[in-house]
Amino acid sequence: MNIKILGLGCARCHQLEKTTREVVKELGIDASIEEVKDMMKIVQYPILTTPALVINEELVCAGRVPTKAEVTHLIANALTKEDKTGR
């Protein structure tokens, strides 16, 4: 699983990264987590404000910091999609 945190490094971006890392650890899954701070890369995604969460190249949340429960749900959904597609 590939997870990206899009943002320039503000407190909200750091919070999203921290929460995401906690969820990945708690779920015990194999995931790479990348912080994308390069504005030229960020604008390639359909977002207006950061932070944003991208899982397996699918934008799943933008413009706010989701709760830990929301991040868990988003990652679980992505895992289900991986199982169905065999990736």
N, C-alpha and C positions, 0 to 999 in steps of 0.2 A: 504494500500500500504506500502511495506517495501522497504526502500531505504538505501543503504550502500555506504559510501565514503571510499574507500580503500586507505590507505597511512599512512606513518609514522609520519605525522604532519608537513610537510614542508609548505611553503607559498602557493604553488600551491594547496595542499590538503585543506588548510584552505579556499582558494578562492572558490574552488569547493563546499565545504560545505556551505559557505555563500550564494553563488548563488543558490544552491539547496533549501536552507531554504527560500530564497526570493520567488522563483518560487512557492513552495508549499503554502506559505502564500498568494500570489497573486491569485493562482488558488482556494484557499479556500478548499483544499482537506484534508482528514484525512490520514496522512502518518507518519510513524515512520522513523526517520533518525538516522542512527547509524554510528559512525566513527569506522572503523576497523583499528587498529594500530598494531595489533599482526601479526608479519610476518608469523607465522605458519598458521594463518587463511587466510592471503592475498594470500599465494602461492597455496591455494586450487582453486583459480580462474585462468583462462588461460590468465594471463597478464605478460608482461615483464617489464613494468615501471608503476609507479604511477604518478599521482592519477588515480583512476578508479571509475566509477559510476556503481553501480549494482541496478537494480530496479526489485523487486519481483524475486530475485535470477537469473536474466538475466543480464549478462555483456553488457552494452550498450555503454560504452566509456572508453578508457584506454590510458594512456601515455600523456595526454594533458588536459588542462582545457577548456571545451566546453564553448561557449558563452551562455549568458542567454537565447537567442532565441533557441539555440540547446537544452538546458536543458528543456525548456518549451515544445519543440517538443517531446523529449524523454519521458517525464512524460505523456504528452497527449496521445502518442502512447500506453504507458503502461495502461493508464486508459481505452482506447478503447479495449485493449486485455482483461482487467478485465470484462468489460461489456459483451463481447462476451462469456466469459467462465463462467460468473456468480460468480466469486470469490469475 
